[in-house]
């Protein structure tokens, strides 16, 4: 009898696993198209109900962005002051901002002038204007990355899949000169060459800079850049829900206390 129950249990587990795999395959196929595949769902440490961004990953991701991505992509929505307490200290950011020259003005004579950067300035752009960006990249304009985690279906999963998804084009796939095959990019052909290579940066904390590690870190950083209020929003939401729960409990108790004399009384009618 015990052996029969174990056999039935194994059959049930096998059926459930097969059903789950079939559902996952069907879901992926339904989202796939003839020219690209959807990004998978990866495990991130900040996607839980009360989970915050990994501060070390955000700092490493900023380093990858600054040393690799910033040569072509801008981050216009982020200012130096927003990095304060997230990736660097105030002193470090003041020094970093002062290293760049910002065109400001006009002055009292109506002329534009250059000044050292300050915390209120946005991160510097790689190109002066859109035309310069297109001219430097064969007509393709590298997009701004400020809201990339929100602008693409799949969000942070898409960014990580794109950065690690470069491979040889399959047989029959014709690639034009200057394009690279990436199955996660719409059309499968992308003008951006593989941006990450093992050992491309040196992390101060000693983390090994593999391609997947750098892709993970910069994906987390870009996710933070798209919603810098993420951690504070979750913290405030938890506080509001806690206070709301206590308020409901007190209100329920007060209601029972105030109405107890009426709900427990007995009314007798005498002829």
Backbone as JSON, one array per atom type, in Angstrom:
{
  "sequence": "XXXXXXXXXXXXXXXXXXXXXXXXXXXXXXXXXXXXXXXXXXXXXXXXXXXXXXXXXXXXXXXXXXXXXXXXXXXXXXXXXXXXXXXXXXXXXXXXXXXXXXXXXXXXXXXXXXXXXXXXXXXXXXXXXXXXXXXXXXXXXXXXXXXXXXXXXXXXXXXXXXXXXXXXXXXXXXXXXXXXXXXXXXXXXXXXXXXXXXXXXXXXXXXXXXXXXXXXXXXXXXXXXXXXXXXXXXXXXXXXXXXXXXXXXXXXXXXXXXXXXXXXXXXXXXX",
  "N": [[0.83, -1.21, 0.0], [1.93, 1.23, 0.85], [3.96, 1.51, -1.08], [2.42, 1.83, -3.39], [1.21, 4.3, -2.88], [3.44, 5.99, -2.87], [4.26, 5.7, -5.52], [2.05, 6.79, -6.85], [2.31, 9.38, -5.89], [4.72, 10.17, -7.07], [3.98, 10.09, -9.76], [2.04, 12.1, -9.79], [3.61, 14.34, -9.15], [5.32, 14.33, -11.38], [3.47, 14.8, -13.44], [2.58, 17.35, -12.73], [4.97, 18.82, -13.02], [5.45, 18.46, -15.76], [3.22, 19.75, -16.77], [3.73, 22.35, -15.89], [6.09, 22.97, -17.32], [5.11, 22.79, -19.91], [3.26, 24.88, -19.88], [5.0, 27.06, -19.47], [6.56, 26.91, -21.79], [4.6, 27.34, -23.72], [3.84, 29.94, -23.05], [6.23, 31.4, -23.53], [6.53, 30.91, -26.27], [4.24, 32.15, -27.2], [4.88, 34.79, -26.77], [7.05, 35.15, -28.33], [8.47, 36.08, -31.53], [8.99, 36.16, -35.1], [11.45, 37.36, -35.35], [12.74, 37.87, -32.91], [13.27, 36.92, -29.45], [11.59, 36.78, -26.25], [12.8, 38.28, -23.19], [13.99, 36.39, -20.39], [12.69, 35.8, -17.08], [14.53, 36.98, -14.5], [16.14, 36.45, -11.3], [16.01, 38.98, -9.04], [17.3, 41.03, -6.42], [15.83, 43.19, -5.53], [13.16, 43.22, -6.15], [11.18, 42.31, -4.49], [8.38, 42.71, -2.16], [9.16, 44.24, 0.07], [11.78, 44.7, -0.49], [14.91, 46.33, -1.05], [17.1, 48.21, -3.25], [20.26, 46.77, -4.09], [22.85, 48.27, -2.68], [25.63, 48.12, -3.15], [25.69, 46.89, -5.65], [24.44, 48.87, -7.18], [26.34, 50.91, -7.0], [28.55, 49.68, -8.25], [27.38, 49.3, -10.72], [27.06, 51.93, -11.58], [29.72, 52.56, -12.01], [30.31, 50.86, -14.17], [28.59, 51.98, -16.06], [29.71, 54.57, -16.27], [32.34, 54.07, -17.18], [32.02, 52.52, -19.43], [29.38, 52.56, -20.77], [28.78, 55.31, -20.89], [30.24, 56.44, -22.91], [28.76, 56.48, -25.2], [26.03, 56.6, -24.53], [23.63, 58.71, -22.95], [22.48, 59.99, -19.74], [20.27, 61.67, -18.96], [18.28, 62.36, -17.1], [19.29, 62.08, -14.59], [20.96, 63.66, -11.94], [23.99, 64.84, -10.39], [23.57, 65.2, -7.66], [21.59, 63.4, -7.03], [22.89, 61.04, -6.81], [24.01, 61.12, -4.38], [24.76, 59.6, -1.37], [23.93, 57.23, -2.41], [25.57, 56.08, -4.46], [27.94, 57.43, -4.05], [29.7, 59.6, -1.75], [29.0, 62.98, -0.56], [31.3, 64.58, -0.76], [32.86, 63.13, -2.6], [31.22, 63.32, -4.87], [31.14, 66.06, -5.34], [33.79, 66.51, -6.12], [33.83, 64.89, -8.41], [31.92, 66.19, -10.03], [33.13, 68.67, -10.38], [35.11, 68.13, -12.15], [34.18, 68.29, -14.73], [33.33, 70.53, -17.42], [30.84, 72.91, -17.7], [28.57, 74.46, -19.86], [27.22, 77.55, -19.33], [25.05, 80.35, -18.57], [23.28, 83.22, -20.01], [25.95, 85.61, -19.18], [26.5, 88.78, -17.49], [27.15, 90.25, -19.69], [25.8, 89.12, -21.7], [26.82, 86.81, -22.82], [27.62, 83.35, -23.27], [29.23, 81.09, -21.03], [31.81, 78.98, -19.62], [31.86, 76.86, -16.78], [32.96, 75.17, -13.77], [31.5, 71.98, -13.04], [28.66, 71.3, -10.87], [26.76, 69.95, -8.06], [24.08, 70.15, -8.75], [23.97, 69.83, -11.46], [23.16, 67.87, -14.39], [24.27, 64.52, -15.28], [27.05, 64.39, -17.52], [26.65, 64.62, -21.11], [27.45, 62.4, -23.84], [27.59, 63.45, -26.38], [27.3, 66.57, -28.11], [24.93, 67.23, -29.37], [22.01, 65.82, -31.05], [22.57, 65.38, -33.75], [25.36, 65.15, -33.78], [25.63, 62.81, -32.36], [24.46, 60.91, -34.06], [26.16, 61.14, -36.27], [28.51, 60.12, -35.26], [27.93, 57.47, -34.95], [27.29, 56.1, -37.26], [24.8, 56.95, -38.25], [22.92, 55.92, -36.5], [21.27, 56.72, -33.53], [22.36, 56.57, -30.28], [20.28, 55.65, -27.62], [18.95, 57.58, -24.85], [19.47, 56.52, -21.51], [18.07, 56.93, -19.2], [15.38, 56.22, -18.58], [15.25, 53.66, -19.49], [14.78, 51.18, -18.29], [12.12, 51.3, -17.82], [11.03, 51.83, -20.26], [11.17, 49.68, -21.97], [9.69, 46.56, -22.75], [9.73, 44.11, -20.32], [11.68, 45.33, -18.86], [14.21, 45.52, -16.46], [14.99, 42.91, -16.82], [15.08, 42.7, -19.59], [17.21, 44.44, -20.22], [19.42, 43.14, -19.07], [19.33, 40.69, -20.49], [19.75, 41.6, -23.1], [22.36, 42.66, -22.96], [23.88, 40.41, -22.47], [23.26, 38.7, -24.49], [24.44, 38.49, -27.02], [25.43, 36.69, -29.89], [26.46, 34.28, -32.41], [24.97, 34.68, -35.61], [22.17, 32.74, -36.66], [22.02, 30.08, -39.13], [21.13, 31.19, -42.33], [20.28, 33.67, -41.54], [20.68, 36.83, -42.58], [23.09, 39.26, -42.11], [23.61, 42.66, -42.16], [26.42, 44.79, -43.0], [28.13, 46.16, -40.2], [26.22, 45.55, -38.32], [25.07, 43.59, -35.54], [24.27, 40.36, -34.29], [21.63, 39.77, -32.11], [19.43, 37.96, -30.32], [17.53, 38.97, -28.58], [16.92, 41.51, -29.27], [14.68, 43.54, -31.07], [14.09, 42.5, -34.3], [16.53, 41.34, -34.38], [18.96, 42.32, -35.26], [21.38, 44.54, -34.3], [22.91, 47.74, -33.95], [24.75, 48.35, -32.03], [27.82, 47.21, -30.91], [28.95, 44.27, -29.06], [29.04, 45.35, -25.79], [30.34, 44.66, -23.41], [33.08, 43.0, -21.91], [34.94, 40.37, -20.37], [36.7, 41.36, -17.49], [36.79, 44.05, -18.12], [36.42, 46.31, -16.55], [37.67, 47.42, -13.36], [36.73, 46.55, -10.28], [36.56, 48.34, -7.24], [35.88, 47.0, -4.88], [36.78, 44.47, -5.17], [35.24, 42.59, -6.5], [34.82, 40.16, -9.02], [35.05, 41.09, -12.35], [33.24, 39.88, -14.44], [31.53, 39.29, -17.57], [28.77, 38.75, -17.21], [28.48, 39.61, -14.56], [29.05, 42.37, -14.71], [26.99, 43.08, -16.45], [24.78, 42.5, -14.87], [25.17, 44.33, -12.74], [25.1, 46.89, -14.01], [22.55, 46.77, -15.02], [21.0, 46.77, -12.7], [21.71, 49.31, -11.77], [20.65, 50.96, -13.82], [17.99, 50.36, -13.49], [17.58, 51.48, -11.0], [18.07, 54.16, -11.74], [15.84, 54.7, -13.28], [13.82, 54.8, -11.42], [14.49, 56.42, -8.87], [13.25, 56.84, -6.45], [12.49, 54.44, -5.46], [13.22, 52.81, -3.12], [12.49, 54.51, -0.98], [9.79, 54.83, -1.53], [8.74, 52.25, -1.09], [9.32, 52.01, 1.64], [7.8, 54.11, 2.76], [5.27, 53.26, 1.93], [5.02, 50.88, 3.42], [4.94, 51.96, 6.0], [2.56, 53.46, 5.84], [0.65, 51.43, 5.41], [0.96, 50.0, 7.78], [0.14, 51.88, 9.74], [-2.47, 52.23, 8.82], [-3.52, 49.67, 9.28], [-3.37, 49.54, 12.11], [-5.1, 51.63, 12.68], [-7.54, 50.66, 11.7], [-7.87, 48.49, 13.45], [-8.14, 49.79, 15.95], [-10.4, 51.31, 15.41], [-12.3, 49.29, 14.97], [-12.38, 48.08, 17.53], [-13.25, 50.26, 19.09], [-15.75, 50.7, 17.97], [-17.12, 48.34, 18.69], [-17.05, 48.69, 21.45], [-18.53, 51.06, 21.85], [-21.04, 50.41, 20.87], [-21.76, 48.22, 22.29], [-23.51, 48.31, 24.51], [-25.97, 48.71, 23.35], [-26.27, 46.55, 21.6], [-26.31, 44.39, 23.31], [-28.5, 44.68, 24.94], [-31.73, 43.9, 26.28], [-34.99, 43.94, 25.18], [-38.17, 44.21, 26.42], [-41.57, 43.8, 25.91], [-44.49, 44.95, 27.33], [-47.87, 44.27, 27.87]],
  "CA": [[0.0, 0.0, 0.0], [2.83, 2.38, 0.91], [4.62, 1.65, -2.38], [1.45, 2.37, -4.35], [1.03, 5.72, -2.61], [4.64, 6.69, -3.34], [4.22, 5.71, -6.98], [1.05, 7.79, -7.25], [2.85, 10.69, -5.58], [5.7, 10.5, -8.11], [3.23, 10.35, -11.0], [1.41, 13.41, -9.65], [4.66, 15.36, -9.28], [5.75, 14.37, -12.77], [2.43, 15.44, -14.24], [2.6, 18.78, -12.42], [6.17, 19.4, -13.64], [5.24, 18.5, -17.21], [2.24, 20.8, -17.05], [4.39, 23.65, -15.71], [6.99, 23.19, -18.47], [4.29, 23.04, -21.1], [2.72, 26.23, -19.77], [6.09, 28.01, -19.69], [6.92, 26.88, -23.22], [3.52, 27.98, -24.47], [3.9, 31.36, -22.77], [7.37, 31.97, -24.25], [6.25, 30.88, -27.7], [3.22, 33.15, -27.52], [5.51, 36.11, -26.73], [8.12, 35.2, -29.32], [8.1, 36.44, -32.89], [9.9, 35.6, -36.08], [12.74, 38.03, -35.37], [13.39, 37.95, -31.62], [12.65, 36.16, -28.36], [11.44, 37.62, -25.05], [13.77, 38.06, -22.12], [13.54, 35.54, -19.3], [12.54, 36.46, -15.79], [15.67, 36.68, -13.66], [15.95, 36.7, -9.87], [16.64, 40.22, -8.59], [17.16, 41.18, -4.97], [15.08, 44.39, -5.19], [11.81, 43.16, -6.7], [10.22, 41.88, -3.49], [7.47, 43.73, -1.63], [9.88, 45.1, 0.99], [13.2, 44.64, -0.84], [15.54, 47.55, -1.54], [18.2, 48.0, -4.2], [21.57, 46.39, -3.56], [23.64, 49.49, -2.79], [26.93, 47.81, -3.76], [25.46, 46.64, -7.08], [24.17, 50.16, -7.81], [27.62, 51.63, -7.13], [29.33, 49.02, -9.31], [26.7, 49.56, -11.98], [27.41, 53.29, -12.01], [31.09, 52.5, -12.53], [30.23, 50.28, -15.51], [27.99, 52.99, -16.94], [30.64, 55.69, -16.48], [33.54, 53.67, -17.91], [31.68, 51.8, -20.67], [28.17, 53.01, -21.47], [28.7, 56.76, -21.03], [30.92, 56.89, -24.13], [27.76, 56.62, -26.26], [24.68, 56.81, -24.01], [23.44, 59.74, -21.93], [21.61, 59.69, -18.6], [19.9, 63.07, -18.78], [17.36, 62.58, -15.98], [20.0, 61.91, -13.33], [21.9, 64.71, -11.57], [25.01, 64.38, -9.44], [23.04, 65.22, -6.29], [20.76, 62.22, -6.81], [23.79, 59.93, -6.49], [24.51, 61.33, -3.02], [24.3, 58.59, -0.43], [23.54, 56.03, -3.14], [26.79, 55.51, -5.03], [29.11, 58.15, -3.56], [29.48, 60.6, -0.71], [28.91, 64.35, -1.07], [32.64, 65.03, -1.11], [33.26, 62.46, -3.84], [30.42, 63.84, -5.97], [31.59, 67.43, -5.63], [35.02, 66.38, -6.89], [33.5, 64.35, -9.74], [31.23, 67.21, -10.81], [34.04, 69.76, -10.7], [36.02, 67.7, -13.22], [33.59, 68.56, -16.04], [33.03, 71.92, -17.74], [29.43, 73.07, -18.07], [28.26, 75.72, -20.52], [26.17, 78.24, -18.58], [24.88, 81.73, -18.98], [24.32, 84.22, -20.32], [26.46, 86.44, -18.09], [26.03, 90.17, -17.54], [27.41, 90.79, -21.02], [24.98, 88.38, -22.66], [27.59, 85.75, -23.44], [27.69, 82.07, -22.58], [30.56, 80.86, -20.44], [32.01, 77.66, -19.04], [32.14, 76.83, -15.34], [33.06, 73.79, -13.26], [30.21, 71.38, -12.71], [28.25, 71.25, -9.47], [25.87, 68.83, -7.76], [22.77, 70.33, -9.38], [24.08, 69.58, -12.9], [22.95, 66.48, -14.8], [25.47, 63.83, -15.74], [27.43, 64.91, -18.84], [26.26, 63.88, -22.31], [28.61, 62.03, -24.66], [27.59, 64.24, -27.62], [26.75, 67.91, -27.92], [23.56, 67.27, -29.88], [21.57, 64.58, -31.68], [23.26, 65.21, -35.02], [26.7, 64.66, -33.5], [25.5, 61.41, -31.96], [24.22, 60.09, -35.27], [27.35, 61.16, -37.12], [29.55, 59.28, -34.67], [27.49, 56.08, -34.87], [26.8, 55.62, -38.54], [23.4, 57.29, -38.46], [22.08, 55.4, -35.41], [21.4, 57.54, -32.33], [22.28, 55.81, -29.03], [19.19, 56.22, -26.81], [19.19, 57.95, -23.46], [19.21, 55.36, -20.67], [17.45, 57.32, -17.94], [14.13, 55.49, -18.35], [15.28, 52.45, -20.31], [14.19, 50.06, -17.55], [10.67, 51.46, -17.9], [10.61, 52.03, -21.64], [11.22, 48.43, -22.7], [8.96, 45.45, -22.17], [10.67, 43.24, -19.62], [12.42, 46.17, -17.93], [15.58, 45.18, -16.11], [15.28, 41.61, -17.43], [15.43, 42.95, -21.0], [18.54, 45.04, -20.28], [20.41, 42.09, -18.8], [19.31, 39.74, -21.6], [20.36, 42.24, -24.27], [23.8, 42.81, -22.77], [24.53, 39.1, -22.44], [22.65, 37.83, -25.5], [25.12, 38.5, -28.32], [25.9, 35.38, -30.34], [26.55, 34.16, -33.86], [23.68, 34.63, -36.28], [21.85, 31.38, -37.12], [22.1, 29.87, -40.58], [20.04, 31.8, -43.08], [20.06, 35.03, -41.07], [21.6, 37.72, -43.27], [23.44, 40.42, -41.3], [24.22, 43.74, -42.91], [27.68, 45.28, -42.4], [27.97, 47.08, -39.08], [25.17, 45.09, -37.41], [25.43, 42.42, -34.74], [23.08, 39.55, -34.0], [21.2, 39.62, -30.71], [18.05, 37.46, -30.43], [16.61, 39.68, -27.69], [16.64, 42.81, -29.85], [13.67, 43.47, -32.12], [14.72, 42.39, -35.6], [17.7, 40.49, -34.24], [20.17, 43.0, -35.72], [21.58, 45.76, -33.51], [24.1, 48.46, -34.38], [25.7, 48.42, -30.93], [28.64, 46.0, -30.74], [28.93, 43.76, -27.67], [29.71, 46.4, -25.01], [31.01, 44.17, -22.21], [34.03, 41.91, -22.02], [35.48, 40.0, -19.07], [37.83, 42.16, -17.02], [36.8, 45.37, -18.76], [36.57, 47.3, -15.48], [38.25, 46.9, -12.12], [35.89, 46.96, -9.16], [37.33, 48.62, -6.02], [35.57, 46.08, -3.79], [37.37, 43.18, -5.46], [34.33, 41.71, -7.23], [35.33, 39.78, -10.33], [34.29, 41.78, -13.39], [32.86, 39.05, -15.58], [30.52, 39.93, -18.42], [27.46, 38.64, -16.58], [28.48, 40.43, -13.35], [28.93, 43.76, -15.13], [25.64, 43.26, -17.01], [23.85, 42.53, -13.73], [25.34, 45.56, -11.98], [24.62, 48.06, -14.75], [21.1, 46.63, -15.12], [20.46, 47.25, -11.42], [21.88, 50.76, -11.73], [19.69, 51.59, -14.72], [16.68, 50.21, -12.86], [17.53, 52.55, -9.99], [17.99, 55.45, -12.43], [14.47, 54.87, -13.77], [12.97, 55.09, -10.27], [15.34, 56.65, -7.7], [12.43, 56.87, -5.24], [12.05, 53.07, -5.24], [13.36, 52.36, -1.73], [11.69, 55.37, -0.12], [8.38, 54.54, -1.8], [8.39, 51.03, -0.39], [9.36, 52.28, 3.07], [6.62, 54.9, 3.11], [4.1, 52.41, 1.77], [4.94, 49.98, 4.58], [4.49, 52.77, 7.14], [1.14, 53.8, 5.67], [-0.16, 50.23, 5.62], [1.0, 49.68, 9.21], [-0.73, 52.83, 10.44], [-3.84, 51.94, 8.42], [-3.94, 48.47, 9.99], [-3.62, 49.89, 13.51], [-6.3, 52.47, 12.73], [-8.69, 49.77, 11.54], [-8.03, 47.71, 14.68], [-8.67, 50.68, 16.98], [-11.76, 51.67, 15.02], [-13.16, 48.14, 15.23], [-12.55, 47.94, 18.97], [-14.07, 51.39, 19.56], [-17.12, 50.47, 17.5], [-17.71, 47.31, 19.55], [-17.21, 49.26, 22.79], [-19.6, 52.06, 21.88], [-22.34, 49.82, 20.55], [-22.0, 47.0, 23.08], [-24.69, 48.47, 25.38], [-27.19, 48.6, 22.55], [-26.36, 45.22, 21.0], [-26.53, 43.36, 24.33], [-29.69, 44.95, 25.77], [-32.92, 43.07, 26.05], [-36.19, 44.78, 25.16], [-39.38, 43.45, 26.75], [-42.81, 44.52, 25.64], [-45.53, 44.6, 28.32], [-49.2, 44.74, 27.48]],
  "C": [[0.87, 1.26, 0.0], [3.53, 2.61, -0.42], [3.69, 2.23, -3.42], [1.26, 3.86, -4.15], [2.24, 6.53, -3.09], [4.68, 6.77, -4.86], [3.23, 6.74, -7.49], [1.57, 9.21, -6.99], [3.87, 11.13, -6.64], [5.02, 10.84, -9.43], [2.6, 11.73, -10.95], [2.44, 14.53, -9.8], [5.16, 15.48, -10.71], [4.75, 15.06, -13.66], [2.42, 16.94, -14.01], [3.8, 19.46, -13.07], [6.0, 19.51, -15.14], [4.26, 19.6, -17.59], [2.87, 22.18, -16.92], [5.31, 23.97, -16.88], [6.22, 23.49, -19.73], [3.71, 24.44, -21.08], [3.78, 27.28, -20.04], [6.48, 28.06, -21.15], [5.87, 27.59, -24.05], [3.56, 29.49, -24.29], [5.04, 32.03, -23.55], [7.12, 31.99, -25.75], [5.23, 31.93, -28.09], [3.8, 34.55, -27.55], [6.61, 36.25, -27.78], [7.57, 35.63, -30.67], [9.13, 35.84, -33.82], [11.3, 36.21, -35.99], [13.42, 38.17, -34.01], [12.63, 37.13, -30.59], [12.54, 37.05, -27.13], [12.52, 37.31, -24.02], [13.15, 37.18, -21.04], [13.38, 36.36, -18.03], [13.67, 36.04, -14.86], [15.36, 37.03, -12.2], [16.73, 37.95, -9.47], [16.36, 40.42, -7.1], [16.28, 42.37, -4.57], [13.62, 44.34, -5.63], [10.75, 42.69, -5.7], [9.42, 43.04, -2.93], [8.21, 44.72, -0.73], [11.38, 45.13, 0.69], [13.69, 45.96, -1.41], [16.63, 47.2, -2.55], [19.47, 47.59, -3.44], [22.5, 47.58, -3.78], [24.99, 49.24, -3.46], [26.78, 47.57, -5.26], [25.18, 47.95, -7.81], [25.47, 50.93, -8.01], [28.47, 51.01, -8.22], [28.7, 49.29, -10.67], [26.97, 50.96, -12.5], [28.82, 53.31, -12.6], [31.1, 51.92, -13.94], [29.63, 51.29, -16.49], [29.01, 54.07, -17.27], [31.81, 55.29, -17.37], [33.23, 53.02, -19.25], [30.54, 52.48, -21.42], [28.17, 54.5, -21.77], [29.44, 57.27, -22.26], [29.93, 57.1, -25.27], [26.38, 57.04, -25.74], [24.66, 57.89, -22.93], [22.53, 59.22, -20.83], [21.07, 61.04, -18.11], [19.05, 63.33, -17.55], [18.05, 62.5, -14.61], [21.0, 63.03, -13.13], [22.88, 64.16, -10.54], [24.44, 64.28, -8.03], [22.18, 63.99, -5.99], [21.6, 60.98, -6.51], [24.3, 60.01, -5.05], [23.91, 60.31, -2.06], [23.87, 57.29, -1.09], [24.78, 55.33, -3.7], [28.05, 56.16, -4.46], [28.7, 59.1, -2.44], [29.41, 61.99, -1.35], [30.27, 64.86, -1.53], [33.1, 64.43, -2.43], [32.51, 63.05, -5.04], [30.82, 65.26, -6.34], [32.87, 67.4, -6.46], [34.74, 65.87, -8.3], [32.84, 65.41, -10.61], [32.17, 68.33, -11.24], [35.01, 69.41, -11.83], [35.47, 67.99, -14.62], [33.33, 70.06, -16.19], [31.62, 72.0, -18.27], [29.25, 74.43, -18.71], [27.05, 76.34, -19.83], [26.03, 79.66, -19.1], [23.48, 82.04, -19.44], [24.76, 85.0, -19.08], [25.93, 87.87, -18.25], [26.24, 90.81, -18.9], [26.66, 90.04, -22.11], [25.7, 87.25, -23.35], [27.56, 84.49, -22.6], [29.11, 81.85, -22.08], [30.6, 79.44, -19.88], [32.37, 77.79, -17.56], [32.32, 75.38, -14.91], [31.67, 73.27, -12.89], [29.94, 71.4, -11.21], [27.17, 70.19, -9.29], [24.52, 68.95, -8.46], [22.79, 70.07, -10.89], [23.77, 68.12, -13.22], [24.26, 65.83, -15.22], [25.79, 64.26, -17.17], [26.99, 63.99, -19.98], [27.51, 63.5, -23.11], [28.72, 62.87, -25.93], [26.89, 65.57, -27.36], [25.3, 68.0, -28.36], [23.25, 65.96, -30.59], [22.31, 64.32, -32.98], [24.68, 64.66, -34.82], [26.68, 63.19, -33.09], [25.29, 60.49, -33.14], [25.47, 60.02, -36.15], [28.43, 60.24, -36.59], [29.18, 57.8, -34.64], [26.83, 55.59, -36.15], [25.34, 55.87, -38.79], [22.47, 56.81, -37.37], [22.33, 56.23, -34.16], [21.3, 56.66, -31.08], [21.23, 56.42, -28.11], [19.66, 56.63, -25.42], [18.72, 56.8, -22.56], [18.48, 55.68, -19.37], [16.23, 56.47, -17.6], [14.09, 54.18, -19.13], [14.63, 51.27, -19.6], [12.67, 50.13, -17.54], [10.17, 51.49, -19.33], [10.56, 50.75, -22.45], [10.43, 47.35, -21.98], [9.95, 44.46, -21.56], [11.56, 44.0, -18.67], [13.85, 45.73, -17.72], [15.96, 43.81, -16.68], [15.73, 41.78, -18.88], [16.85, 43.51, -21.11], [19.61, 43.98, -20.08], [20.49, 41.1, -19.96], [19.99, 40.32, -22.83], [21.88, 42.3, -24.13], [24.54, 41.48, -22.82], [24.07, 38.19, -23.57], [23.32, 37.81, -26.86], [25.64, 37.1, -28.66], [26.0, 35.38, -31.87], [25.15, 34.05, -34.47], [23.41, 33.21, -36.77], [21.94, 31.29, -38.65], [20.87, 30.45, -41.27], [19.73, 33.21, -42.67], [21.11, 35.94, -41.69], [21.83, 38.96, -42.41], [24.13, 41.45, -42.17], [25.51, 44.2, -42.24], [27.4, 46.29, -41.29], [26.89, 46.69, -38.09], [25.6, 43.8, -36.73], [24.15, 41.68, -34.36], [22.84, 39.45, -32.5], [19.73, 39.19, -30.74], [17.05, 38.19, -29.54], [16.25, 41.07, -28.2], [15.65, 42.66, -30.99], [14.34, 43.51, -33.49], [15.97, 41.53, -35.57], [19.01, 41.14, -34.64], [20.29, 44.34, -35.0], [22.9, 46.4, -33.91], [25.15, 48.54, -33.27], [26.51, 47.13, -30.83], [28.55, 45.5, -29.31], [29.71, 44.71, -26.76], [30.58, 45.88, -23.86], [31.92, 42.98, -22.52], [34.58, 41.61, -20.63], [36.7, 40.86, -18.72], [37.89, 43.56, -17.57], [36.94, 46.5, -17.75], [37.21, 46.61, -14.28], [37.43, 47.43, -10.95], [36.74, 47.21, -7.92], [37.08, 47.62, -4.9], [36.08, 44.66, -4.05], [36.47, 42.2, -6.18], [34.89, 41.42, -8.62], [34.45, 40.37, -11.43], [34.08, 40.88, -14.6], [31.78, 39.78, -16.39], [29.16, 39.9, -17.76], [27.38, 39.5, -15.32], [28.32, 41.91, -13.7], [27.54, 44.03, -15.69], [24.62, 43.33, -15.89], [23.94, 43.86, -13.01], [24.8, 46.77, -12.73], [23.11, 47.98, -14.96], [20.42, 47.13, -13.85], [20.57, 48.78, -11.34], [20.87, 51.47, -12.63], [18.26, 51.45, -14.2], [16.51, 51.26, -11.77], [17.37, 53.91, -10.65], [16.58, 55.75, -12.91], [13.5, 55.19, -12.64], [13.83, 55.27, -9.01], [14.57, 56.64, -6.38], [12.0, 55.48, -4.8], [12.09, 52.67, -3.76], [12.5, 53.2, -0.79], [10.21, 55.11, -0.31], [7.93, 53.28, -1.06], [8.35, 51.25, 1.12], [8.14, 53.07, 3.51], [5.34, 54.09, 2.97], [3.91, 51.45, 2.93], [4.45, 50.73, 5.81], [3.0, 53.08, 7.04], [0.24, 52.59, 5.93], [-0.18, 49.82, 7.08], [0.08, 50.58, 10.0], [-2.19, 52.55, 10.09], [-4.37, 50.7, 9.14], [-4.24, 48.75, 11.44], [-4.89, 50.73, 13.65], [-7.57, 51.62, 12.59], [-8.94, 48.96, 12.8], [-8.65, 48.56, 15.78], [-10.11, 51.06, 16.68], [-12.72, 50.52, 15.29], [-13.42, 47.94, 16.71], [-13.45, 49.03, 19.52], [-15.53, 51.21, 19.17], [-17.82, 49.43, 18.38], [-17.97, 47.86, 20.96], [-18.4, 50.2, 22.86], [-20.98, 51.45, 21.67], [-22.67, 48.6, 21.39], [-23.25, 47.12, 23.94], [-25.99, 48.33, 24.61], [-27.36, 47.19, 21.99], [-26.65, 44.14, 22.03], [-27.78, 43.62, 25.17], [-30.84, 44.07, 25.35], [-34.14, 43.97, 26.18], [-37.41, 43.89, 25.42], [-40.59, 44.34, 26.55], [-43.89, 44.01, 26.6], [-46.87, 45.16, 27.86], [-49.78, 45.69, 28.52]]
}
